[in-house]
Amino acid sequence: MSPVVWIVIAVVVVVVLVIVAVVLARRGRVTARVNERRAEKIREDARNDELATREREAEAMRLRADADRAKADAEQARVNAERLAQQSGGKQAEAERARADVDGRLRRADELDPNIDTSRDR
């Protein structure tokens, strides 16, 4: 074979290699762009999910605060009930003493009144 044929073959091989390299480079750029778009979509979805997650966390904190408030209210109600029960016991004893005093004074008045027969009560 003549050297011209070898040169032509070499040129054709180089041209084919250049074409393959260009096609592969373009394909790489296209793949990179596609991957970039997919990555941006994933980031956008993640940001949206993060907002939803923060909303759920805030709702959980609100519910926890409501539960703590309800526990505190229940404890306050229990303390108030105990205090009222103590006050009621004190008032009841006071009322019984007052009732006994009134009954005693009425008996004493009946004993002093000549128009009342106290012998029937005994």
C-alpha positions as CSV (number, residue, x, y, z in Angstrom):
1,M,0.0,0.0,0.0
2,S,1.1,3.4,-0.8
3,P,1.8,6.0,1.8
4,V,-1.1,8.1,0.5
5,V,-3.5,5.4,1.3
6,W,-2.1,5.2,4.8
7,I,-2.4,8.9,5.2
8,V,-6.0,8.8,4.0
9,I,-6.8,6.0,6.4
10,A,-5.1,7.9,9.2
11,V,-7.1,11.0,8.4
12,V,-10.3,9.1,8.3
13,V,-9.5,7.4,11.6
14,V,-8.7,10.8,13.2
15,V,-11.9,12.3,11.8
16,V,-13.9,9.4,13.1
17,L,-12.2,9.7,16.5
18,V,-12.9,13.5,16.6
19,I,-16.5,12.8,15.7
20,V,-16.8,10.2,18.4
21,A,-15.2,12.5,20.9
22,V,-17.6,15.4,20.0
23,V,-20.6,13.1,20.2
24,L,-19.5,11.8,23.6
25,A,-18.8,15.3,24.8
26,R,-22.3,16.5,23.7
27,R,-23.9,13.4,25.2
28,G,-22.0,14.2,28.5
29,R,-23.3,17.8,28.4
30,V,-26.8,16.7,27.7
31,T,-26.6,14.1,30.5
32,A,-25.2,16.8,32.8
33,R,-28.1,19.2,32.0
34,V,-30.6,16.4,32.6
35,N,-29.0,15.5,35.8
36,E,-28.9,19.2,36.8
37,R,-32.6,19.5,36.2
38,R,-33.3,16.3,38.1
39,A,-31.2,17.6,41.0
40,E,-33.0,20.9,41.0
41,K,-36.4,19.1,41.1
42,I,-35.2,17.0,44.0
43,R,-34.0,20.1,45.8
44,E,-37.3,21.8,45.2
45,D,-39.3,18.8,46.4
46,A,-37.0,18.6,49.5
47,R,-37.6,22.3,50.3
48,N,-41.4,21.8,50.0
49,D,-41.2,18.7,52.2
50,E,-39.0,20.7,54.7
51,L,-41.8,23.3,55.0
52,A,-44.4,20.7,55.5
53,T,-42.1,19.0,58.1
54,R,-41.6,22.3,60.0
55,E,-45.4,22.8,60.0
56,R,-45.9,19.4,61.5
57,E,-43.2,20.1,64.1
58,A,-44.9,23.4,65.0
59,E,-48.3,21.7,65.3
60,A,-46.7,19.0,67.5
61,M,-45.2,21.7,69.7
62,R,-48.6,23.5,69.9
63,L,-50.3,20.2,70.9
64,R,-47.6,19.6,73.5
65,A,-48.1,23.1,74.9
66,D,-51.9,22.5,75.0
67,A,-51.4,19.2,76.8
68,D,-49.0,20.9,79.3
69,R,-51.5,23.7,79.8
70,A,-54.3,21.1,80.3
71,K,-52.2,19.3,82.9
72,A,-51.5,22.5,84.7
73,D,-55.2,23.5,84.7
74,A,-56.1,20.0,86.0
75,E,-53.5,20.3,88.8
76,Q,-54.8,23.8,89.6
77,A,-58.4,22.5,89.7
78,R,-57.3,19.6,92.0
79,V,-55.6,22.1,94.4
80,N,-58.6,24.3,94.3
81,A,-60.9,21.4,95.0
82,E,-58.7,20.4,98.0
83,R,-58.8,24.0,99.3
84,L,-62.5,24.3,98.9
85,A,-63.0,20.9,100.6
86,Q,-61.0,22.2,103.6
87,Q,-62.9,25.5,103.6
88,S,-66.2,23.5,103.4
89,G,-65.1,21.4,106.4
90,G,-64.3,24.5,108.4
91,K,-67.6,26.2,107.4
92,Q,-69.5,23.1,108.3
93,A,-67.9,23.0,111.7
94,E,-68.6,26.7,112.1
95,A,-72.3,26.1,111.1
96,E,-72.6,23.2,113.6
97,R,-71.3,25.4,116.4
98,A,-73.6,28.2,115.5
99,R,-76.6,25.7,115.3
100,A,-75.7,24.4,118.7
101,D,-75.4,27.9,120.1
102,V,-78.8,28.9,118.7
103,D,-80.4,25.6,119.9
104,G,-78.9,26.3,123.4
105,R,-80.2,29.8,123.5
106,L,-83.7,28.7,122.4
107,R,-83.7,26.0,125.1
108,R,-82.6,28.6,127.7
109,A,-85.4,31.0,126.5
110,D,-87.9,28.1,126.8
111,E,-86.7,27.4,130.3
112,L,-87.1,31.0,131.3
113,D,-90.6,31.5,129.8
114,P,-93.4,30.6,132.3
115,N,-95.8,30.0,129.4
116,I,-93.8,27.1,127.9
117,D,-94.0,23.6,129.5
118,T,-90.5,22.2,129.2
119,S,-91.4,19.0,131.1
120,R,-92.8,17.4,127.9
121,D,-89.5,17.6,126.1
122,R,-87.8,15.5,128.7
